[in-house]
């Protein structure tokens, strides 16, 4: 799924906090070679 699709879906689901943090979390995840589960976990943690 492309970035724009992910952001659009987050908007539709009213996940505005996750949408706002998405680019920062992805940037850190790529730098640290995080697994997909860690990336999702980071987004959920920031949302809470």
C-alpha distance matrix in Angstrom:
0.0 3.8 6.7 8.4 6.3 6.6 10.1 11.0 10.4 12.4 14.9 15.3 15.9 18.3 16.9 18.4 19.4 16.1 14.7 17.7 17.4 13.8 14.6 17.7 16.5 13.8 16.7 19.1 16.9 16.4 20.1 21.2 18.9 17.9 16.3 13.1 15.7 17.6 14.8 14.3 18.1 18.6 16.7 18.7 21.8 21.6 21.0 24.2
3.8 0.0 3.8 5.6 5.3 6.3 8.8 10.0 10.7 12.4 14.4 15.5 16.6 18.4 17.0 17.7 18.8 15.8 13.6 16.2 16.2 12.5 12.6 16.1 15.5 12.7 15.1 18.0 16.5 15.6 19.1 20.8 19.0 18.4 17.6 14.7 17.6 18.8 15.5 15.6 19.3 19.1 17.0 19.5 22.4 21.6 21.2 24.7
6.7 3.8 0.0 3.8 5.4 5.1 6.2 8.5 9.9 10.6 12.3 14.3 15.3 16.4 14.7 14.8 15.7 12.8 10.4 12.6 12.7 9.2 9.1 12.7 12.7 10.3 12.5 15.6 14.6 14.2 17.4 19.3 18.1 17.4 17.2 14.5 17.1 17.6 14.0 14.2 17.7 16.9 14.7 17.5 20.1 18.7 18.5 22.2
8.4 5.6 3.8 0.0 3.8 5.4 5.1 6.0 8.5 9.8 10.5 12.2 14.2 15.1 14.2 14.1 15.8 13.6 10.5 12.7 14.0 11.0 11.1 14.9 15.4 13.5 15.5 18.7 18.1 17.8 20.8 22.8 21.9 21.1 20.8 17.8 20.2 20.8 17.1 16.8 20.3 19.4 16.7 19.1 21.9 20.3 19.5 23.2
6.3 5.3 5.4 3.8 0.0 3.8 5.5 5.1 6.1 8.5 9.8 10.4 12.2 14.0 13.5 14.3 16.3 13.8 11.2 14.3 15.4 12.3 13.4 17.0 16.6 14.8 17.5 20.3 19.1 19.1 22.4 23.9 22.5 21.3 20.4 17.0 19.1 20.3 17.0 15.9 19.5 19.4 16.5 18.4 21.6 20.6 19.3 22.8
6.6 6.3 5.1 5.4 3.8 0.0 3.8 5.5 5.2 6.2 8.6 9.9 10.6 12.2 10.8 11.9 13.3 10.4 8.4 11.8 12.3 9.2 11.0 14.2 13.4 12.0 15.1 17.4 16.2 16.8 20.1 21.2 20.0 18.3 17.5 14.1 15.8 16.8 13.5 12.3 15.8 15.7 12.8 14.7 17.9 16.9 15.8 19.3
10.1 8.8 6.2 5.1 5.5 3.8 0.0 3.8 5.4 5.1 6.2 8.7 9.9 10.4 9.1 9.2 11.0 8.9 5.9 8.9 10.4 8.0 9.7 13.0 13.1 12.4 15.0 17.5 17.0 17.8 20.7 22.0 21.5 19.9 19.7 16.5 18.0 18.4 14.8 13.7 16.8 16.0 12.7 14.8 17.6 15.9 14.7 18.3
11.0 10.0 8.5 6.0 5.1 5.5 3.8 0.0 3.8 5.4 5.1 6.3 8.7 9.7 9.9 10.3 13.1 11.5 8.6 11.7 13.8 11.7 13.5 16.8 16.8 16.1 18.8 21.3 20.6 21.4 24.4 25.7 24.9 23.3 22.7 19.3 20.6 21.5 18.0 16.5 19.6 19.2 15.7 17.2 20.3 18.8 16.9 20.3
10.4 10.7 9.9 8.5 6.1 5.2 5.4 3.8 0.0 3.8 5.3 5.0 6.2 8.5 8.5 10.3 12.8 10.8 9.1 12.7 14.3 12.2 14.7 17.6 16.9 16.3 19.5 21.5 20.4 21.5 24.6 25.5 24.4 22.4 21.3 17.6 18.5 19.8 16.7 14.6 17.6 17.9 14.4 15.3 18.7 17.8 15.6 18.7
12.4 12.4 10.6 9.8 8.5 6.2 5.1 5.4 3.8 0.0 3.8 5.5 5.1 6.1 5.0 6.8 9.1 7.2 5.9 9.6 11.1 9.7 12.7 15.2 14.4 14.6 17.8 19.4 18.6 20.2 23.1 23.8 23.2 20.9 20.2 16.7 17.2 17.9 14.8 12.6 15.2 15.1 11.4 12.2 15.4 14.2 12.0 15.2
14.9 14.4 12.3 10.5 9.8 8.6 6.2 5.1 5.3 3.8 0.0 3.8 5.4 4.9 5.8 6.1 9.6 9.1 7.0 9.8 12.5 11.7 14.3 16.8 16.8 17.2 20.0 21.8 21.5 23.0 25.7 26.7 26.4 24.2 23.8 20.4 20.9 21.4 18.2 16.2 18.5 18.0 14.3 15.0 17.9 16.2 13.7 16.8
15.3 15.5 14.3 12.2 10.4 9.9 8.7 6.3 5.0 5.5 3.8 0.0 3.8 5.4 7.6 9.2 12.6 12.0 10.4 13.5 15.9 14.9 17.6 20.2 19.8 20.0 23.0 24.8 24.1 25.6 28.5 29.2 28.6 26.3 25.3 21.7 22.0 23.1 20.2 17.7 20.1 20.2 16.5 16.7 19.9 18.7 15.8 18.5
15.9 16.6 15.3 14.2 12.2 10.6 9.9 8.7 6.2 5.1 5.4 3.8 0.0 3.8 5.4 8.3 11.0 10.3 10.0 13.3 15.0 14.3 17.6 19.7 18.7 19.3 22.6 23.8 22.9 24.8 27.7 28.0 27.4 24.7 23.6 20.0 19.7 20.8 18.3 15.4 17.3 17.9 14.2 13.7 17.0 16.3 13.1 15.4
18.3 18.4 16.4 15.1 14.0 12.2 10.4 9.7 8.5 6.1 4.9 5.4 3.8 0.0 3.8 5.5 8.5 9.1 8.8 11.2 13.5 13.7 16.9 18.7 18.1 19.3 22.2 23.4 23.0 25.2 27.7 28.1 28.0 25.4 24.8 21.5 21.1 21.6 18.9 16.3 17.8 17.6 13.9 13.5 16.2 14.8 11.5 13.8
16.9 17.0 14.7 14.2 13.5 10.8 9.1 9.9 8.5 5.0 5.8 7.6 5.4 3.8 0.0 3.8 5.6 5.4 6.1 8.7 10.2 10.5 14.0 15.4 14.6 16.0 19.0 19.8 19.5 21.8 24.2 24.4 24.5 21.8 21.4 18.3 17.8 18.0 15.3 12.8 14.2 13.9 10.1 10.0 12.7 11.3 8.2 11.0
18.4 17.7 14.8 14.1 14.3 11.9 9.2 10.3 10.3 6.8 6.1 9.2 8.3 5.5 3.8 0.0 3.8 5.5 4.9 6.1 8.6 9.8 12.7 14.0 14.1 15.8 18.2 19.2 19.6 21.8 23.8 24.5 25.0 22.6 22.8 20.0 19.9 19.4 16.5 14.7 16.0 14.7 11.1 11.7 13.7 11.2 8.7 11.9
19.4 18.8 15.7 15.8 16.3 13.3 11.0 13.1 12.8 9.1 9.6 12.6 11.0 8.5 5.6 3.8 0.0 3.8 5.4 5.1 6.3 8.5 11.6 11.8 11.7 14.1 16.3 16.8 17.3 20.0 21.6 22.0 22.8 20.4 21.0 18.6 18.2 17.1 14.5 13.0 13.6 11.8 8.5 9.3 10.5 7.6 5.6 9.0
16.1 15.8 12.8 13.6 13.8 10.4 8.9 11.5 10.8 7.2 9.1 12.0 10.3 9.1 5.4 5.5 3.8 0.0 3.8 5.5 5.2 5.8 9.5 10.2 9.3 11.2 13.9 14.5 14.5 17.0 19.0 19.3 19.8 17.3 17.6 15.0 14.8 14.1 11.1 9.6 10.9 9.4 5.8 7.3 9.4 7.3 5.9 9.7
14.7 13.6 10.4 10.5 11.2 8.4 5.9 8.6 9.1 5.9 7.0 10.4 10.0 8.8 6.1 4.9 5.4 3.8 0.0 3.8 5.5 5.2 8.1 10.0 10.1 11.2 13.7 15.2 15.4 17.3 19.4 20.4 20.7 18.7 19.1 16.4 17.0 16.4 13.0 12.0 14.0 12.4 8.9 11.0 13.1 10.7 9.5 13.3
17.7 16.2 12.6 12.7 14.3 11.8 8.9 11.7 12.7 9.6 9.8 13.5 13.3 11.2 8.7 6.1 5.1 5.5 3.8 0.0 3.8 5.7 7.5 8.5 9.7 11.5 13.0 14.4 15.5 17.4 18.9 20.1 21.1 19.4 20.5 18.3 18.9 17.6 14.3 13.9 15.3 12.9 9.9 12.3 13.4 10.2 9.8 13.4
17.4 16.2 12.7 14.0 15.4 12.3 10.4 13.8 14.3 11.1 12.5 15.9 15.0 13.5 10.2 8.6 6.3 5.2 5.5 3.8 0.0 3.8 5.9 5.6 6.1 8.6 10.2 10.9 12.1 14.4 15.7 16.6 17.7 16.0 17.3 15.5 16.1 14.3 11.2 11.4 12.4 9.6 7.2 10.2 10.9 7.8 8.7 12.2
13.8 12.5 9.2 11.0 12.3 9.2 8.0 11.7 12.2 9.7 11.7 14.9 14.3 13.7 10.5 9.8 8.5 5.8 5.2 5.7 3.8 0.0 3.8 5.6 5.3 6.1 8.5 10.1 10.4 12.2 14.2 15.4 15.8 14.2 15.1 13.0 14.2 13.0 9.4 9.8 11.9 9.7 7.3 10.7 12.2 10.1 10.7 14.3
14.6 12.6 9.1 11.1 13.4 11.0 9.7 13.5 14.7 12.7 14.3 17.6 17.6 16.9 14.0 12.7 11.6 9.5 8.1 7.5 5.9 3.8 0.0 3.8 5.5 5.2 6.1 8.7 9.8 10.6 12.3 14.3 15.0 14.3 15.9 14.3 16.2 14.7 11.1 12.5 14.6 12.0 10.4 14.1 15.1 12.8 14.0 17.6
17.7 16.1 12.7 14.9 17.0 14.2 13.0 16.8 17.6 15.2 16.8 20.2 19.7 18.7 15.4 14.0 11.8 10.2 10.0 8.5 5.6 5.6 3.8 0.0 3.8 5.5 5.1 6.3 8.5 10.1 10.8 12.4 14.0 13.3 15.5 14.7 16.1 13.8 10.7 12.6 13.8 10.5 9.9 13.6 13.6 11.2 13.3 16.5
16.5 15.5 12.7 15.4 16.6 13.4 13.1 16.8 16.9 14.4 16.8 19.8 18.7 18.1 14.6 14.1 11.7 9.3 10.1 9.7 6.1 5.3 5.5 3.8 0.0 3.8 5.4 5.3 6.0 8.6 9.9 10.5 11.7 10.2 12.1 11.3 12.4 10.0 7.0 9.1 10.2 7.1 7.1 10.8 11.0 9.4 11.7 14.7
13.8 12.7 10.3 13.5 14.8 12.0 12.4 16.1 16.3 14.6 17.2 20.0 19.3 19.3 16.0 15.8 14.1 11.2 11.2 11.5 8.6 6.1 5.2 5.5 3.8 0.0 3.8 5.5 4.9 6.1 8.5 9.8 10.0 9.2 10.8 9.8 12.1 10.4 7.1 9.7 11.7 9.6 9.4 13.1 14.0 12.9 14.7 17.8
16.7 15.1 12.5 15.5 17.5 15.1 15.0 18.8 19.5 17.8 20.0 23.0 22.6 22.2 19.0 18.2 16.3 13.9 13.7 13.0 10.2 8.5 6.1 5.1 5.4 3.8 0.0 3.8 5.5 5.4 6.3 8.7 9.9 10.3 12.9 12.8 15.1 12.9 10.1 13.1 14.7 12.0 12.3 16.0 16.3 14.8 17.1 20.1
19.1 18.0 15.6 18.7 20.3 17.4 17.5 21.3 21.5 19.4 21.8 24.8 23.8 23.4 19.8 19.2 16.8 14.5 15.2 14.4 10.9 10.1 8.7 6.3 5.3 5.5 3.8 0.0 3.8 5.5 5.1 6.1 8.4 8.4 11.6 12.3 13.9 11.0 9.1 12.4 13.0 10.1 11.6 15.0 14.5 13.5 16.4 18.9
16.9 16.5 14.6 18.1 19.1 16.2 17.0 20.6 20.4 18.6 21.5 24.1 22.9 23.0 19.5 19.6 17.3 14.5 15.4 15.5 12.1 10.4 9.8 8.5 6.0 4.9 5.5 3.8 0.0 3.8 5.4 5.2 5.7 4.9 7.8 8.7 10.6 8.0 6.3 10.0 11.0 9.1 10.7 13.9 14.0 13.8 16.4 18.8
16.4 15.6 14.2 17.8 19.1 16.8 17.8 21.4 21.5 20.2 23.0 25.6 24.8 25.2 21.8 21.8 20.0 17.0 17.3 17.4 14.4 12.2 10.6 10.1 8.6 6.1 5.4 5.5 3.8 0.0 3.8 5.4 4.9 6.4 9.0 10.1 12.8 11.0 9.3 12.9 14.4 12.7 14.0 17.3 17.7 17.3 19.7 22.4
20.1 19.1 17.4 20.8 22.4 20.1 20.7 24.4 24.6 23.1 25.7 28.5 27.7 27.7 24.2 23.8 21.6 19.0 19.4 18.9 15.7 14.2 12.3 10.8 9.9 8.5 6.3 5.1 5.4 3.8 0.0 3.8 5.7 8.0 11.4 13.1 15.4 12.9 11.7 15.5 16.3 14.1 15.9 19.2 18.9 18.3 21.2 23.5
21.2 20.8 19.3 22.8 23.9 21.2 22.0 25.7 25.5 23.8 26.7 29.2 28.0 28.1 24.4 24.5 22.0 19.3 20.4 20.1 16.6 15.4 14.3 12.4 10.5 9.8 8.7 6.1 5.2 5.4 3.8 0.0 3.8 5.6 9.2 11.8 13.4 10.6 10.5 14.3 14.5 12.7 15.2 18.0 17.4 17.5 20.6 22.4
18.9 19.0 18.1 21.9 22.5 20.0 21.5 24.9 24.4 23.2 26.4 28.6 27.4 28.0 24.5 25.0 22.8 19.8 20.7 21.1 17.7 15.8 15.0 14.0 11.7 10.0 9.9 8.4 5.7 4.9 5.7 3.8 0.0 3.8 6.6 9.4 11.6 9.7 9.8 13.4 14.2 13.3 15.6 18.3 18.3 18.8 21.4 23.4
17.9 18.4 17.4 21.1 21.3 18.3 19.9 23.3 22.4 20.9 24.2 26.3 24.7 25.4 21.8 22.6 20.4 17.3 18.7 19.4 16.0 14.2 14.3 13.3 10.2 9.2 10.3 8.4 4.9 6.4 8.0 5.6 3.8 0.0 3.8 6.5 8.0 5.9 6.6 10.0 10.6 10.1 12.6 14.9 15.0 16.0 18.4 20.2
16.3 17.6 17.2 20.8 20.4 17.5 19.7 22.7 21.3 20.2 23.8 25.3 23.6 24.8 21.4 22.8 21.0 17.6 19.1 20.5 17.3 15.1 15.9 15.5 12.1 10.8 12.9 11.6 7.8 9.0 11.4 9.2 6.6 3.8 0.0 3.8 5.4 5.3 6.6 9.0 10.0 10.8 12.9 14.6 15.4 17.0 18.8 20.5
13.1 14.7 14.5 17.8 17.0 14.1 16.5 19.3 17.6 16.7 20.4 21.7 20.0 21.5 18.3 20.0 18.6 15.0 16.4 18.3 15.5 13.0 14.3 14.7 11.3 9.8 12.8 12.3 8.7 10.1 13.1 11.8 9.4 6.5 3.8 0.0 3.8 5.4 5.1 6.3 8.5 9.9 10.9 12.5 14.2 15.6 16.8 18.7
15.7 17.6 17.1 20.2 19.1 15.8 18.0 20.6 18.5 17.2 20.9 22.0 19.7 21.1 17.8 19.9 18.2 14.8 17.0 18.9 16.1 14.2 16.2 16.1 12.4 12.1 15.1 13.9 10.6 12.8 15.4 13.4 11.6 8.0 5.4 3.8 0.0 3.8 5.4 5.3 6.1 8.6 10.0 10.6 12.1 14.3 15.3 16.6
17.6 18.8 17.6 20.8 20.3 16.8 18.4 21.5 19.8 17.9 21.4 23.1 20.8 21.6 18.0 19.4 17.1 14.1 16.4 17.6 14.3 13.0 14.7 13.8 10.0 10.4 12.9 11.0 8.0 11.0 12.9 10.6 9.7 5.9 5.3 5.4 3.8 0.0 3.8 5.5 4.9 6.0 8.6 9.8 10.2 12.2 14.1 15.3
14.8 15.5 14.0 17.1 17.0 13.5 14.8 18.0 16.7 14.8 18.2 20.2 18.3 18.9 15.3 16.5 14.5 11.1 13.0 14.3 11.2 9.4 11.1 10.7 7.0 7.1 10.1 9.1 6.3 9.3 11.7 10.5 9.8 6.6 6.6 5.1 5.4 3.8 0.0 3.8 5.4 5.1 6.4 8.8 9.9 10.8 12.5 14.6
14.3 15.6 14.2 16.8 15.9 12.3 13.7 16.5 14.6 12.6 16.2 17.7 15.4 16.3 12.8 14.7 13.0 9.6 12.0 13.9 11.4 9.8 12.5 12.6 9.1 9.7 13.1 12.4 10.0 12.9 15.5 14.3 13.4 10.0 9.0 6.3 5.3 5.5 3.8 0.0 3.8 5.4 5.1 6.2 8.6 10.0 10.6 12.6
18.1 19.3 17.7 20.3 19.5 15.8 16.8 19.6 17.6 15.2 18.5 20.1 17.3 17.8 14.2 16.0 13.6 10.9 14.0 15.3 12.4 11.9 14.6 13.8 10.2 11.7 14.7 13.0 11.0 14.4 16.3 14.5 14.2 10.6 10.0 8.5 6.1 4.9 5.4 3.8 0.0 3.8 5.4 5.1 6.0 8.6 9.8 10.7
18.6 19.1 16.9 19.4 19.4 15.7 16.0 19.2 17.9 15.1 18.0 20.2 17.9 17.6 13.9 14.7 11.8 9.4 12.4 12.9 9.6 9.7 12.0 10.5 7.1 9.6 12.0 10.1 9.1 12.7 14.1 12.7 13.3 10.1 10.8 9.9 8.6 6.0 5.1 5.4 3.8 0.0 3.8 5.5 5.1 6.2 8.6 10.1
16.7 17.0 14.7 16.7 16.5 12.8 12.7 15.7 14.4 11.4 14.3 16.5 14.2 13.9 10.1 11.1 8.5 5.8 8.9 9.9 7.2 7.3 10.4 9.9 7.1 9.4 12.3 11.6 10.7 14.0 15.9 15.2 15.6 12.6 12.9 10.9 10.0 8.6 6.4 5.1 5.4 3.8 0.0 3.8 5.4 5.2 6.2 8.8
18.7 19.5 17.5 19.1 18.4 14.7 14.8 17.2 15.3 12.2 15.0 16.7 13.7 13.5 10.0 11.7 9.3 7.3 11.0 12.3 10.2 10.7 14.1 13.6 10.8 13.1 16.0 15.0 13.9 17.3 19.2 18.0 18.3 14.9 14.6 12.5 10.6 9.8 8.8 6.2 5.1 5.5 3.8 0.0 3.8 5.5 5.0 6.4
21.8 22.4 20.1 21.9 21.6 17.9 17.6 20.3 18.7 15.4 17.9 19.9 17.0 16.2 12.7 13.7 10.5 9.4 13.1 13.4 10.9 12.2 15.1 13.6 11.0 14.0 16.3 14.5 14.0 17.7 18.9 17.4 18.3 15.0 15.4 14.2 12.1 10.2 9.9 8.6 6.0 5.1 5.4 3.8 0.0 3.8 5.4 5.4
21.6 21.6 18.7 20.3 20.6 16.9 15.9 18.8 17.8 14.2 16.2 18.7 16.3 14.8 11.3 11.2 7.6 7.3 10.7 10.2 7.8 10.1 12.8 11.2 9.4 12.9 14.8 13.5 13.8 17.3 18.3 17.5 18.8 16.0 17.0 15.6 14.3 12.2 10.8 10.0 8.6 6.2 5.2 5.5 3.8 0.0 3.8 5.5
21.0 21.2 18.5 19.5 19.3 15.8 14.7 16.9 15.6 12.0 13.7 15.8 13.1 11.5 8.2 8.7 5.6 5.9 9.5 9.8 8.7 10.7 14.0 13.3 11.7 14.7 17.1 16.4 16.4 19.7 21.2 20.6 21.4 18.4 18.8 16.8 15.3 14.1 12.5 10.6 9.8 8.6 6.2 5.0 5.4 3.8 0.0 3.8
24.2 24.7 22.2 23.2 22.8 19.3 18.3 20.3 18.7 15.2 16.8 18.5 15.4 13.8 11.0 11.9 9.0 9.7 13.3 13.4 12.2 14.3 17.6 16.5 14.7 17.8 20.1 18.9 18.8 22.4 23.5 22.4 23.4 20.2 20.5 18.7 16.6 15.3 14.6 12.6 10.7 10.1 8.8 6.4 5.4 5.5 3.8 0.0
